Amino acid sequence: MKVIFSRKGFDSGAGRAPSPIIDGRPQSLPIPTRRRSDTTYGDLGLADVVEKVTRGRLNGSDLCHFDPMFENSRCAFGQTGTAQTHLANNGVGVGDVFLFFGLFVNGDGKDRHHRIFGYLDVEEVVDLGPEPSRSMQPKGFTQQHPHTIGEWNPNNTLYLGPGVTATSASSELRLTVPGGPLSQWNIPSWLKQAGLTYHSKPERWLADGTLSAVARGQEFVSDITGNTEALDWVNEIKAEIAR
């Protein structure tokens, strides 16, 4: 079994601002796009939020890359290109778990930090290919999934299964060390031994048990096959998200 820490939503590059925590609830903002999307921020009820967060650079009429999608306790997540090659090379598939994280800021505009905001239990993997048909839209989702629109890389792939987003910004889902630099993460004790892709350099695993996370990258994979401590942690995180 693999657990994948998957970076999504607004950051200093995509959106040029953190996603907000609104009334104690993390609201991951889909990144803006100009193609391969039918969905605007207004369609998602995020017009006022995105306009405030971006100080008017974006508004409700702007298109967004709405992915991952969550609806009716289900998740649909698309990946392609180098990031999908990385997932495939690490054998990610049915039975694995994506933990989606992103850059967030508190309601007062302070304390930028990374936190986990949702999960996906992979039940199905669909090879969409470079020219997917809109008819390949996953069932049960209101908005057309962007990875079923237009042209993509040949390895264009969709991951489907149960999944939800967090309803509270609990400390258990926070990755960044309080008061520390953004990239310094609190991590479970098992992760160093299990390993994490893109984090092979020993100096990233700090003496105090934290991790100096890489600045960029979308998908970080850890193989936890047979590791009961890791599996228990993943189940606890999923339960915390779903509560």
Buried (B, 14 or more C-beta within 10 A) or exposed (E): BBBBBBBBBBBEEBBBBBBBBEEEEBBBBBBBBEEBBBBBBBBBEBBEBBBEBBEEEBBBEBBBBBBBBBBEEBBBBBBBEEBBBBBBEBEBBEEBBBBBBBBBBBEEEEBBBBBBBBBBBBBEBBEBBEEBEEEBBBEEBEBBBBBBBBEBBEBBBBBBBBBBBBEBBBEBBBBBBEEEEBBBBBBBEBBBEBEBBBBEEEEBBBEEEBBBBBEEBBBBBBBBEEBEEBBEBBEEBBEBBBE
